[in-house]
């Protein structure tokens, strides 16, 4: 059980939803969060979802509204950004072991107030919200957030849409704000600074923060590597976590750089200068960074773009780079030699891994009912549509899944399958 009145939890959830982007407006969720808090906060990475995941804005705003009610008496202070530092230590392999330690405590700022009454959340009825996380085999994984009075309890649930029976895969002891899945396991930063991996058999593996790693190790997210496993974004070394959670490897990076994102080539990575990361909202659309292409084998380092807001998966190149120039946003396709060329991507909430299909929604900022369509990228043809709500989309090949209202919705070609949420 996790008390949502604890400042560590409140800060982590608030900071996570601050960086959920909103398509053309880029930082709607961040501006909503900043309006509530009136102060910039710790940096969190947008790499769990592409910047074009327009639906995330609605989710962020909704989550902030819930958190504002639950933690209204506790908005306080300013979280001081802590940036990763560069290092050039030799390669090391760390074996995951042990159990998660308790989260560090953050004392509340002392403010003279009258004798407080009972928290409003103590009388609120229990509620549950759901977010799609990804696929593992034939099963769709969903994160359930159970708000029970003043506590937040989180659980990973999964279902095979063809069968329709939900099961509980894991009850989480840490509060989770970012999850990644490579199709066989799930990885997430843990409250104590390590990484938690849940493997294909639902066994939990805790990887402790490596000795000498920066204080915010894991706080930027853990995007999926080509072929499986995870990269620790923002690391002072090239930290890569095995898909089964058995180990983490640490390869030296060029001095003065941090890891940002993987590419479609397992030996090529996007790096950024440490000073670009060590600023408020570093490595995000709020604070574009210089992107360098780095070859792990040869050590070659090349500047490929000077104002990058995000890195996205590409089906036909190393990656797509979201760039800012003259107040406008565009995309560049990155080739293996480090060259770039402009590319026009569909105005999509989410694009399939092979780029052939995408999800379009009527209004990515709307909180109510919207039209959700599965379209062909080549022609814009609508394959299937339904009336639903904005949500995070997760893919298995060309099959999309999202939480909409009281259902998990699966879009496969011309078929819409609804699985009632538990």
C-alpha positions, 0 to 999 in steps of 0.5 A: 500500500502506498500513501498518496499523501507522501511527498515522494509519491506526489512529486513522482506522479506529478512530474511524470504527467508534467511531461506528457506531450500533446501533439501540436501544442507539445507541452500542454500537460506541462503547462497545466502541471506548472500552473498547479505547482507554479514552479518548475520541477524535476525532469522526466523523459518523454521517451516512453511515448513519441511526442506525436502521441497526442492522446497523452495530453488528455491522460495527463490532464485527467491524472493531474485533476485527480492528483490535485484533489487527492494531494491539494493540501500538499503542493509544496516547494520546488524540486531541484533538478539533478543532472547526470554526470559524464564518466568513462569507466570501463565496461562492467556487468552487474547481476540483479539481486536483492529486494527493493529497499524502502523509498527515501523520505522527503520532509514536507515544508513547514507552513503555519496552518490551523489545526487540519481536518480530515483529508478530503480523500478519506471520504472519497469512494474507491476508484480505479483508472487504467492505462494500456502498457503493452503486449506480452505474447498474446496478452495485453498488459494494463496498469490499474491505479486503485485509489482507495481513500488516501492510498494508491495501490497499483497492479499489473493486469493482463488479458488475452482478447480472444479469451477475455479472462483477466488475471493479475500479473503483479501487485507493485510495491513501488509507485510506477509512473513510467513503464516499457515493454519489449513484448516479453517483459516489463521494465520500470524505474523503482522508487529506490533508484534501481530498475524493476523488471517483470519477466515473461513468467511474471517473476520480479527482478530488482536491479539496484542502482549501479555504484557511482551512477547519478542520483537520478538513474532511471528517472528519464525512462527505459526505452526498448532496445532493438531485439529486446531489453532496455536502455537507461536514458540519461545514464552517464554510461551506456546502461543496458538491461537484459530483457529477462532482468538478469543483468545490466551492462555498463559501457563507457560513453564519450566524456561529457555525454549521456545516453538519450535513445536507442536506434534501429541498429543495436550498435548506434545510439543517440547521445546528448551533451551533459549540459543539455541534460542538466537543465530543467526539463532537459532531454524533453520538448520543453528544452531541446537538446543537441543530438549526436549519433554514436557508434559503440563499436568504433567510437565515432561521434557525429552531431546530427541535429542541434535542437531535438525535442524527442526521438521516435522509432522509425520503420525505415531508418535509424530513427525519427528526430523531432526538431524545433526550428524558428518556432516550428516543429518538424521531423528528420529521418536519420540514416546510418551515416548520420545524414538526415532528411526531412520527412512528413509523418501523419498527424497521428496519435500513434504509428505502428512499428512498421509505419504502415498504419496509424491511429488518428483521433478527432481532437487530441486535447478533448476530455470527452468522446472522440472518434478513433480511427485506424488508418493506412499510412500510404493512402490515409484510408480508414480501416476501422473507427469507433467512438471512444476516448483519448488514450495511450495506444500500444501495438503488436505488429499492426494490431493496436490496443487502447483503454477507452471508457470501460473497455480495452479496445483492440483494433485489427484490420476492420475488426473492433474487439471490446474487452470489458475492464475488470 
